[in-house]
Amino acid sequence: MDTVRDILQIKGHVVYTVNPESSVYEALETLEAKNLGSLVVLEECGKLDGIFTERDYARKVILKGRSSKETRVMDIMTESPVFVTPDTKIDYCMQLMTDKHIRHLPVIDDNELVGLISIGDLVKHIIDQKDTIIQHLENYITS
């Protein structure tokens, strides 16, 4: 069974982060510039502190009438986010995301952030895997 490691080998290990003291506006600029849906919030020491998502912004800034330039990321981020390791099975990640209603999972290995996977990454991997199986079966049948 495939693991998160298999996705990261293809996707890569680049993770965009934000400091908890940054303004929400600065975080939004990064989301827009990089075409992302979330940023991992890291403390100065590199410790995972939370995750900042478009959903956090919509629900905790826009709907509350707050200013994105005056609100800090730490005030609205999702604290203690659910995370996985490179050895976590992909099926488990899908179940976790479904059960917790989340779209992004930081990947931690030996207390270090090594990646971030999204629901889109999981779906793409599963579809690619199914396509490969179908191709093998078609080759088997026609040979």
N, C-alpha and C positions, 0 to 999 in steps of 0.2 A: 504494500500500500504506500502511496506517495505521501511525502511529508512537506512541511513548509520549506525545508532546505531545497527541495526540488524547484519550488517556485522562485526562491531567491537566486538560485543558480542561473535562471533565465532572466529574471527581472533585474537583479542586481541588489546591492546593499545600500544604495543612496537613500538617506532619510532626511527630510527637511524638518528642522526643529525651530523652536522659539523659546525664549527665556520667559519664565513666569512673570517677570516684572515689565515685560514689553506691553505696549498698548495694544488693544484689540485692533486698532487701525493698522498698526505695523504688521500684525499677523495676517490681516486681510490682504494687505499689499503683497505679502509673500504668497498667499494662497492664489491670488490672481496672477501674479507673475509666473508662477510655476504650474498653473492650471491644476491645483490640488483641491482635495476636499477636507484635508486635515493636516495638522502639524503636531508632532510629538513635542510635549513640553518637558524640557530638561533643566534641572538645576545646574548651577555653575559647576558642580563637581561631576556632572554627567549622569546623575541619577534620574531615572524616570519619575517625573512629578505628576504628569497628567497628559491629556490629549485635548487639543483644541480643534473643534469641527465647525463646519458651516451651520450645523444644527445648533450647536452651543450659541453661536452668534445670533441666529434667528430667534431662538427662544429666550435667551438671557440678556440680549442687548436691544434688538429691534422691538420685540413685544413688550419689553419693560420700559421703553422710552429712554434708554441710557445712551450716552455718547461713546462712540467707539474710540475716539481720541483720548478720552479721559478714563475709560475703563481699562483695567489691567487684565491680561490674559488669566492670571491666577484667580481673579474674581469670578470668572465664568467657565473656566476649563472643567472638563470631566476629570475629577481626581481619582487616583488609584485605578487607572484603567486596567481592564482585562488584557493580559498579554499571553503570548505563546512562546515556545522555544523552536529552534530549527527542526527538532525531532518530532514535533507535534504532527499528528496525522491530519490530512486535509479534510477528511470526513468530520473529524472532531471540530475543526475550525468552523466548518459550515454550520454544524449544530450549535456551537457556541455563539456565533454571530446571530443566528436565528433566535435562539433562546433569549439573548441579552439585548436584541434589537440594536446591534451595533454594526458599523460598516468597515471599521479599521481595527487591525490588531498589531500592536508593536511586537517585534520579535526580540527576545532577550536571550543571550547566551552568556553564561558566567557573569551575570550582573551587568552586562554591557549591551546596549542597544545595537543590534546588528541588521535590522531591517524593519519594514512595515508592509503588511499585506492588506489588501482591501477585498471586499466581497467580489469586485470585478476581477481581481487577480485569481481568486478561487474559481469563479465561473469559467474564466478563460482556460485555466489549467484543466478543469474537468472536461470541457468541450474538446480541447486538443487531445486529451487522453482518449475520449470516446471516438474521435475521428481516426486516431491511429489504430484502434481496435477494429473499427469498421474496415479500414483499408487492408489490414492483415487478413480479415475474414474474406473480403472480396478477392484478394490475391489467392487465398487458399482454395476458394470455391472455383475460380477460373483456371487454376493450374492443374 
